[in-house]
Amino acid sequence: MKGLIVLFFVVNLYASKGGPEKEAMKGEVFADKKKMALERIDQRLKSLGDSKACITAATDMKGLKECRKQEHEARKANKEKFKGLRDAKRAEWKGKREKMKGKKPDVKNVESH
């Protein structure tokens, strides 16, 4: 009887934690987020380098304004690009979470005698 109760609690604890699949997914999500953050930083650095080159080459206020406009457009485009990538990853992660929920053991049907 005690063994069955202990087994019930162990299965319940395992199900609530999500098991090794959930831990693997956490690692995958972290790796994806880290990769996206580094890509975004690289893109910002490239954009800043382009802006610096444009401003250095500007000879008058009109040229400087054009550089600022280009910088603004580049930031806006990058923001939209990474927003789309982020939303796609979120949808992917959500699908994986939903898939994992279906794999959890059914603890409610375990009877204790």
Chimera marker file (.cmm) of the C-alpha trace (Angstrom):
<marker_set name="trace">
<marker id="1" x="0.000" y="0.000" z="0.000" r="1" g="1" b="0" radius="0.5"/>
<marker id="2" x="2.787" y="2.452" z="0.939" r="1" g="1" b="0" radius="0.5"/>
<marker id="3" x="4.640" y="1.500" z="-2.220" r="1" g="1" b="0" radius="0.5"/>
<marker id="4" x="1.607" y="2.338" z="-4.349" r="1" g="1" b="0" radius="0.5"/>
<marker id="5" x="1.190" y="5.721" z="-2.642" r="1" g="1" b="0" radius="0.5"/>
<marker id="6" x="4.875" y="6.522" z="-3.121" r="1" g="1" b="0" radius="0.5"/>
<marker id="7" x="4.622" y="5.466" z="-6.774" r="1" g="1" b="0" radius="0.5"/>
<marker id="8" x="1.602" y="7.737" z="-7.206" r="1" g="1" b="0" radius="0.5"/>
<marker id="9" x="3.497" y="10.729" z="-5.807" r="1" g="1" b="0" radius="0.5"/>
<marker id="10" x="6.591" y="10.010" z="-7.891" r="1" g="1" b="0" radius="0.5"/>
<marker id="11" x="4.525" y="9.775" z="-11.091" r="1" g="1" b="0" radius="0.5"/>
<marker id="12" x="2.661" y="12.949" z="-10.132" r="1" g="1" b="0" radius="0.5"/>
<marker id="13" x="5.903" y="14.809" z="-9.433" r="1" g="1" b="0" radius="0.5"/>
<marker id="14" x="7.413" y="13.620" z="-12.710" r="1" g="1" b="0" radius="0.5"/>
<marker id="15" x="4.311" y="14.688" z="-14.645" r="1" g="1" b="0" radius="0.5"/>
<marker id="16" x="4.227" y="18.117" z="-13.022" r="1" g="1" b="0" radius="0.5"/>
<marker id="17" x="7.882" y="18.764" z="-13.914" r="1" g="1" b="0" radius="0.5"/>
<marker id="18" x="7.348" y="17.698" z="-17.522" r="1" g="1" b="0" radius="0.5"/>
<marker id="19" x="10.149" y="15.184" z="-17.611" r="1" g="1" b="0" radius="0.5"/>
<marker id="20" x="13.269" y="15.241" z="-19.749" r="1" g="1" b="0" radius="0.5"/>
<marker id="21" x="11.385" y="16.473" z="-22.837" r="1" g="1" b="0" radius="0.5"/>
<marker id="22" x="10.532" y="19.723" z="-21.073" r="1" g="1" b="0" radius="0.5"/>
<marker id="23" x="14.131" y="20.205" z="-19.936" r="1" g="1" b="0" radius="0.5"/>
<marker id="24" x="15.369" y="19.598" z="-23.485" r="1" g="1" b="0" radius="0.5"/>
<marker id="25" x="12.864" y="22.139" z="-24.789" r="1" g="1" b="0" radius="0.5"/>
<marker id="26" x="14.073" y="24.727" z="-22.264" r="1" g="1" b="0" radius="0.5"/>
<marker id="27" x="17.608" y="24.284" z="-23.526" r="1" g="1" b="0" radius="0.5"/>
<marker id="28" x="16.448" y="24.593" z="-27.124" r="1" g="1" b="0" radius="0.5"/>
<marker id="29" x="14.451" y="27.745" z="-26.373" r="1" g="1" b="0" radius="0.5"/>
<marker id="30" x="17.459" y="29.280" z="-24.615" r="1" g="1" b="0" radius="0.5"/>
<marker id="31" x="19.726" y="28.464" z="-27.557" r="1" g="1" b="0" radius="0.5"/>
<marker id="32" x="17.223" y="29.983" z="-30.013" r="1" g="1" b="0" radius="0.5"/>
<marker id="33" x="16.807" y="33.144" z="-27.952" r="1" g="1" b="0" radius="0.5"/>
<marker id="34" x="20.562" y="33.523" z="-27.559" r="1" g="1" b="0" radius="0.5"/>
<marker id="35" x="21.072" y="33.072" z="-31.306" r="1" g="1" b="0" radius="0.5"/>
<marker id="36" x="18.402" y="35.657" z="-32.119" r="1" g="1" b="0" radius="0.5"/>
<marker id="37" x="19.885" y="38.157" z="-29.648" r="1" g="1" b="0" radius="0.5"/>
<marker id="38" x="23.351" y="37.795" z="-31.153" r="1" g="1" b="0" radius="0.5"/>
<marker id="39" x="21.972" y="38.162" z="-34.685" r="1" g="1" b="0" radius="0.5"/>
<marker id="40" x="20.156" y="41.310" z="-33.662" r="1" g="1" b="0" radius="0.5"/>
<marker id="41" x="23.307" y="42.788" z="-32.106" r="1" g="1" b="0" radius="0.5"/>
<marker id="42" x="25.297" y="41.985" z="-35.253" r="1" g="1" b="0" radius="0.5"/>
<marker id="43" x="22.640" y="43.654" z="-37.378" r="1" g="1" b="0" radius="0.5"/>
<marker id="44" x="22.676" y="46.764" z="-35.178" r="1" g="1" b="0" radius="0.5"/>
<marker id="45" x="26.478" y="46.961" z="-35.366" r="1" g="1" b="0" radius="0.5"/>
<marker id="46" x="26.336" y="46.710" z="-39.169" r="1" g="1" b="0" radius="0.5"/>
<marker id="47" x="23.665" y="49.398" z="-39.303" r="1" g="1" b="0" radius="0.5"/>
<marker id="48" x="25.696" y="51.695" z="-37.041" r="1" g="1" b="0" radius="0.5"/>
<marker id="49" x="28.772" y="51.169" z="-39.200" r="1" g="1" b="0" radius="0.5"/>
<marker id="50" x="26.764" y="52.091" z="-42.302" r="1" g="1" b="0" radius="0.5"/>
<marker id="51" x="25.434" y="55.201" z="-40.548" r="1" g="1" b="0" radius="0.5"/>
<marker id="52" x="28.915" y="56.229" z="-39.456" r="1" g="1" b="0" radius="0.5"/>
<marker id="53" x="30.237" y="55.873" z="-43.001" r="1" g="1" b="0" radius="0.5"/>
<marker id="54" x="27.330" y="57.903" z="-44.374" r="1" g="1" b="0" radius="0.5"/>
<marker id="55" x="27.752" y="60.691" z="-41.806" r="1" g="1" b="0" radius="0.5"/>
<marker id="56" x="31.511" y="60.775" z="-42.395" r="1" g="1" b="0" radius="0.5"/>
<marker id="57" x="30.910" y="61.168" z="-46.129" r="1" g="1" b="0" radius="0.5"/>
<marker id="58" x="28.237" y="63.880" z="-45.705" r="1" g="1" b="0" radius="0.5"/>
<marker id="59" x="29.337" y="67.320" z="-46.867" r="1" g="1" b="0" radius="0.5"/>
<marker id="60" x="26.339" y="69.423" z="-45.824" r="1" g="1" b="0" radius="0.5"/>
<marker id="61" x="23.203" y="69.411" z="-43.646" r="1" g="1" b="0" radius="0.5"/>
<marker id="62" x="21.120" y="67.926" z="-46.444" r="1" g="1" b="0" radius="0.5"/>
<marker id="63" x="23.476" y="64.938" z="-46.625" r="1" g="1" b="0" radius="0.5"/>
<marker id="64" x="23.414" y="64.582" z="-42.842" r="1" g="1" b="0" radius="0.5"/>
<marker id="65" x="19.602" y="64.572" z="-42.824" r="1" g="1" b="0" radius="0.5"/>
<marker id="66" x="19.613" y="61.910" z="-45.525" r="1" g="1" b="0" radius="0.5"/>
<marker id="67" x="21.944" y="59.778" z="-43.402" r="1" g="1" b="0" radius="0.5"/>
<marker id="68" x="19.619" y="60.093" z="-40.411" r="1" g="1" b="0" radius="0.5"/>
<marker id="69" x="16.660" y="59.147" z="-42.599" r="1" g="1" b="0" radius="0.5"/>
<marker id="70" x="18.472" y="56.064" z="-43.904" r="1" g="1" b="0" radius="0.5"/>
<marker id="71" x="19.436" y="55.074" z="-40.357" r="1" g="1" b="0" radius="0.5"/>
<marker id="72" x="15.824" y="55.389" z="-39.230" r="1" g="1" b="0" radius="0.5"/>
<marker id="73" x="14.578" y="53.301" z="-42.174" r="1" g="1" b="0" radius="0.5"/>
<marker id="74" x="17.187" y="50.611" z="-41.468" r="1" g="1" b="0" radius="0.5"/>
<marker id="75" x="16.193" y="50.423" z="-37.782" r="1" g="1" b="0" radius="0.5"/>
<marker id="76" x="12.526" y="50.184" z="-38.704" r="1" g="1" b="0" radius="0.5"/>
<marker id="77" x="13.171" y="47.408" z="-41.250" r="1" g="1" b="0" radius="0.5"/>
<marker id="78" x="15.315" y="45.456" z="-38.768" r="1" g="1" b="0" radius="0.5"/>
<marker id="79" x="12.663" y="45.791" z="-36.091" r="1" g="1" b="0" radius="0.5"/>
<marker id="80" x="10.009" y="44.344" z="-38.401" r="1" g="1" b="0" radius="0.5"/>
<marker id="81" x="12.328" y="41.559" z="-39.558" r="1" g="1" b="0" radius="0.5"/>
<marker id="82" x="13.177" y="40.412" z="-36.051" r="1" g="1" b="0" radius="0.5"/>
<marker id="83" x="9.587" y="40.819" z="-34.875" r="1" g="1" b="0" radius="0.5"/>
<marker id="84" x="8.527" y="38.364" z="-37.582" r="1" g="1" b="0" radius="0.5"/>
<marker id="85" x="11.283" y="35.923" z="-36.642" r="1" g="1" b="0" radius="0.5"/>
<marker id="86" x="10.360" y="36.194" z="-32.959" r="1" g="1" b="0" radius="0.5"/>
<marker id="87" x="6.684" y="35.564" z="-33.644" r="1" g="1" b="0" radius="0.5"/>
<marker id="88" x="7.506" y="32.540" z="-35.805" r="1" g="1" b="0" radius="0.5"/>
<marker id="89" x="9.708" y="31.085" z="-33.049" r="1" g="1" b="0" radius="0.5"/>
<marker id="90" x="7.023" y="31.706" z="-30.444" r="1" g="1" b="0" radius="0.5"/>
<marker id="91" x="4.507" y="29.821" z="-32.574" r="1" g="1" b="0" radius="0.5"/>
<marker id="92" x="6.995" y="26.963" z="-32.985" r="1" g="1" b="0" radius="0.5"/>
<marker id="93" x="7.660" y="26.791" z="-29.227" r="1" g="1" b="0" radius="0.5"/>
<marker id="94" x="3.930" y="26.902" z="-28.486" r="1" g="1" b="0" radius="0.5"/>
<marker id="95" x="3.356" y="23.985" z="-30.856" r="1" g="1" b="0" radius="0.5"/>
<marker id="96" x="6.071" y="21.990" z="-29.131" r="1" g="1" b="0" radius="0.5"/>
<marker id="97" x="4.594" y="22.768" z="-25.700" r="1" g="1" b="0" radius="0.5"/>
<marker id="98" x="1.155" y="21.648" z="-26.853" r="1" g="1" b="0" radius="0.5"/>
<marker id="99" x="2.666" y="18.472" z="-28.279" r="1" g="1" b="0" radius="0.5"/>
<marker id="100" x="4.408" y="17.774" z="-24.958" r="1" g="1" b="0" radius="0.5"/>
<marker id="101" x="1.203" y="18.251" z="-23.012" r="1" g="1" b="0" radius="0.5"/>
<marker id="102" x="-0.255" y="15.312" z="-24.903" r="1" g="1" b="0" radius="0.5"/>
<marker id="103" x="2.680" y="13.099" z="-23.820" r="1" g="1" b="0" radius="0.5"/>
<marker id="104" x="2.254" y="13.550" z="-20.059" r="1" g="1" b="0" radius="0.5"/>
<marker id="105" x="1.223" y="10.413" z="-18.170" r="1" g="1" b="0" radius="0.5"/>
<marker id="106" x="-2.382" y="10.397" z="-17.033" r="1" g="1" b="0" radius="0.5"/>
<marker id="107" x="-2.020" y="10.565" z="-13.254" r="1" g="1" b="0" radius="0.5"/>
<marker id="108" x="-5.733" y="10.977" z="-12.539" r="1" g="1" b="0" radius="0.5"/>
<marker id="109" x="-6.522" y="7.385" z="-13.495" r="1" g="1" b="0" radius="0.5"/>
<marker id="110" x="-4.026" y="5.863" z="-11.061" r="1" g="1" b="0" radius="0.5"/>
<marker id="111" x="-5.972" y="4.262" z="-8.238" r="1" g="1" b="0" radius="0.5"/>
<marker id="112" x="-4.612" y="3.973" z="-4.731" r="1" g="1" b="0" radius="0.5"/>
<marker id="113" x="-5.676" y="0.898" z="-2.741" r="1" g="1" b="0" radius="0.5"/>
<link id1="1" id2="2" r="1" g="1" b="0" radius="0.2"/>
<link id1="2" id2="3" r="1" g="1" b="0" radius="0.2"/>
<link id1="3" id2="4" r="1" g="1" b="0" radius="0.2"/>
<link id1="4" id2="5" r="1" g="1" b="0" radius="0.2"/>
<link id1="5" id2="6" r="1" g="1" b="0" radius="0.2"/>
<link id1="6" id2="7" r="1" g="1" b="0" radius="0.2"/>
<link id1="7" id2="8" r="1" g="1" b="0" radius="0.2"/>
<link id1="8" id2="9" r="1" g="1" b="0" radius="0.2"/>
<link id1="9" id2="10" r="1" g="1" b="0" radius="0.2"/>
<link id1="10" id2="11" r="1" g="1" b="0" radius="0.2"/>
<link id1="11" id2="12" r="1" g="1" b="0" radius="0.2"/>
<link id1="12" id2="13" r="1" g="1" b="0" radius="0.2"/>
<link id1="13" id2="14" r="1" g="1" b="0" radius="0.2"/>
<link id1="14" id2="15" r="1" g="1" b="0" radius="0.2"/>
<link id1="15" id2="16" r="1" g="1" b="0" radius="0.2"/>
<link id1="16" id2="17" r="1" g="1" b="0" radius="0.2"/>
<link id1="17" id2="18" r="1" g="1" b="0" radius="0.2"/>
<link id1="18" id2="19" r="1" g="1" b="0" radius="0.2"/>
<link id1="19" id2="20" r="1" g="1" b="0" radius="0.2"/>
<link id1="20" id2="21" r="1" g="1" b="0" radius="0.2"/>
<link id1="21" id2="22" r="1" g="1" b="0" radius="0.2"/>
<link id1="22" id2="23" r="1" g="1" b="0" radius="0.2"/>
<link id1="23" id2="24" r="1" g="1" b="0" radius="0.2"/>
<link id1="24" id2="25" r="1" g="1" b="0" radius="0.2"/>
<link id1="25" id2="26" r="1" g="1" b="0" radius="0.2"/>
<link id1="26" id2="27" r="1" g="1" b="0" radius="0.2"/>
<link id1="27" id2="28" r="1" g="1" b="0" radius="0.2"/>
<link id1="28" id2="29" r="1" g="1" b="0" radius="0.2"/>
<link id1="29" id2="30" r="1" g="1" b="0" radius="0.2"/>
<link id1="30" id2="31" r="1" g="1" b="0" radius="0.2"/>
<link id1="31" id2="32" r="1" g="1" b="0" radius="0.2"/>
<link id1="32" id2="33" r="1" g="1" b="0" radius="0.2"/>
<link id1="33" id2="34" r="1" g="1" b="0" radius="0.2"/>
<link id1="34" id2="35" r="1" g="1" b="0" radius="0.2"/>
<link id1="35" id2="36" r="1" g="1" b="0" radius="0.2"/>
<link id1="36" id2="37" r="1" g="1" b="0" radius="0.2"/>
<link id1="37" id2="38" r="1" g="1" b="0" radius="0.2"/>
<link id1="38" id2="39" r="1" g="1" b="0" radius="0.2"/>
<link id1="39" id2="40" r="1" g="1" b="0" radius="0.2"/>
<link id1="40" id2="41" r="1" g="1" b="0" radius="0.2"/>
<link id1="41" id2="42" r="1" g="1" b="0" radius="0.2"/>
<link id1="42" id2="43" r="1" g="1" b="0" radius="0.2"/>
<link id1="43" id2="44" r="1" g="1" b="0" radius="0.2"/>
<link id1="44" id2="45" r="1" g="1" b="0" radius="0.2"/>
<link id1="45" id2="46" r="1" g="1" b="0" radius="0.2"/>
<link id1="46" id2="47" r="1" g="1" b="0" radius="0.2"/>
<link id1="47" id2="48" r="1" g="1" b="0" radius="0.2"/>
<link id1="48" id2="49" r="1" g="1" b="0" radius="0.2"/>
<link id1="49" id2="50" r="1" g="1" b="0" radius="0.2"/>
<link id1="50" id2="51" r="1" g="1" b="0" radius="0.2"/>
<link id1="51" id2="52" r="1" g="1" b="0" radius="0.2"/>
<link id1="52" id2="53" r="1" g="1" b="0" radius="0.2"/>
<link id1="53" id2="54" r="1" g="1" b="0" radius="0.2"/>
<link id1="54" id2="55" r="1" g="1" b="0" radius="0.2"/>
<link id1="55" id2="56" r="1" g="1" b="0" radius="0.2"/>
<link id1="56" id2="57" r="1" g="1" b="0" radius="0.2"/>
<link id1="57" id2="58" r="1" g="1" b="0" radius="0.2"/>
<link id1="58" id2="59" r="1" g="1" b="0" radius="0.2"/>
<link id1="59" id2="60" r="1" g="1" b="0" radius="0.2"/>
<link id1="60" id2="61" r="1" g="1" b="0" radius="0.2"/>
<link id1="61" id2="62" r="1" g="1" b="0" radius="0.2"/>
<link id1="62" id2="63" r="1" g="1" b="0" radius="0.2"/>
<link id1="63" id2="64" r="1" g="1" b="0" radius="0.2"/>
<link id1="64" id2="65" r="1" g="1" b="0" radius="0.2"/>
<link id1="65" id2="66" r="1" g="1" b="0" radius="0.2"/>
<link id1="66" id2="67" r="1" g="1" b="0" radius="0.2"/>
<link id1="67" id2="68" r="1" g="1" b="0" radius="0.2"/>
<link id1="68" id2="69" r="1" g="1" b="0" radius="0.2"/>
<link id1="69" id2="70" r="1" g="1" b="0" radius="0.2"/>
<link id1="70" id2="71" r="1" g="1" b="0" radius="0.2"/>
<link id1="71" id2="72" r="1" g="1" b="0" radius="0.2"/>
<link id1="72" id2="73" r="1" g="1" b="0" radius="0.2"/>
<link id1="73" id2="74" r="1" g="1" b="0" radius="0.2"/>
<link id1="74" id2="75" r="1" g="1" b="0" radius="0.2"/>
<link id1="75" id2="76" r="1" g="1" b="0" radius="0.2"/>
<link id1="76" id2="77" r="1" g="1" b="0" radius="0.2"/>
<link id1="77" id2="78" r="1" g="1" b="0" radius="0.2"/>
<link id1="78" id2="79" r="1" g="1" b="0" radius="0.2"/>
<link id1="79" id2="80" r="1" g="1" b="0" radius="0.2"/>
<link id1="80" id2="81" r="1" g="1" b="0" radius="0.2"/>
<link id1="81" id2="82" r="1" g="1" b="0" radius="0.2"/>
<link id1="82" id2="83" r="1" g="1" b="0" radius="0.2"/>
<link id1="83" id2="84" r="1" g="1" b="0" radius="0.2"/>
<link id1="84" id2="85" r="1" g="1" b="0" radius="0.2"/>
<link id1="85" id2="86" r="1" g="1" b="0" radius="0.2"/>
<link id1="86" id2="87" r="1" g="1" b="0" radius="0.2"/>
<link id1="87" id2="88" r="1" g="1" b="0" radius="0.2"/>
<link id1="88" id2="89" r="1" g="1" b="0" radius="0.2"/>
<link id1="89" id2="90" r="1" g="1" b="0" radius="0.2"/>
<link id1="90" id2="91" r="1" g="1" b="0" radius="0.2"/>
<link id1="91" id2="92" r="1" g="1" b="0" radius="0.2"/>
<link id1="92" id2="93" r="1" g="1" b="0" radius="0.2"/>
<link id1="93" id2="94" r="1" g="1" b="0" radius="0.2"/>
<link id1="94" id2="95" r="1" g="1" b="0" radius="0.2"/>
<link id1="95" id2="96" r="1" g="1" b="0" radius="0.2"/>
<link id1="96" id2="97" r="1" g="1" b="0" radius="0.2"/>
<link id1="97" id2="98" r="1" g="1" b="0" radius="0.2"/>
<link id1="98" id2="99" r="1" g="1" b="0" radius="0.2"/>
<link id1="99" id2="100" r="1" g="1" b="0" radius="0.2"/>
<link id1="100" id2="101" r="1" g="1" b="0" radius="0.2"/>
<link id1="101" id2="102" r="1" g="1" b="0" radius="0.2"/>
<link id1="102" id2="103" r="1" g="1" b="0" radius="0.2"/>
<link id1="103" id2="104" r="1" g="1" b="0" radius="0.2"/>
<link id1="104" id2="105" r="1" g="1" b="0" radius="0.2"/>
<link id1="105" id2="106" r="1" g="1" b="0" radius="0.2"/>
<link id1="106" id2="107" r="1" g="1" b="0" radius="0.2"/>
<link id1="107" id2="108" r="1" g="1" b="0" radius="0.2"/>
<link id1="108" id2="109" r="1" g="1" b="0" radius="0.2"/>
<link id1="109" id2="110" r="1" g="1" b="0" radius="0.2"/>
<link id1="110" id2="111" r="1" g="1" b="0" radius="0.2"/>
<link id1="111" id2="112" r="1" g="1" b="0" radius="0.2"/>
<link id1="112" id2="113" r="1" g="1" b="0" radius="0.2"/>
</marker_set>
